[in-house]
Amino acid sequence: MATLLHSAEAGRSTSTFSHIVEMASNLLGLWRQRVVTRRELGYLDDRMLQDIGFNRLDAEREMSKPFWRE
């Protein structure tokens, strides 16, 4: 009986650990995407920015944000 309980607890902690790793991986991916997207804004000319609903000031403001900010 003790073995069954121990196995169930071990499975739960592994599941929790896997969930934490998955969440951390997702967060790192989001941060990386923000870095790349904000960098690419700097390559767009005013016409391209206008096409996506931005102006130069909007782009500069977005590019100046740290990667962890939305």
Protein Blocks (a to p, Z undefined) as FASTA:
>chain_A
ZZmmmmmmmmmmmmmmmmmmmmmmmmmmmmmmmmmmmmmmmmpcfklmmmnopafklmmm
mmmpcfkbZZ
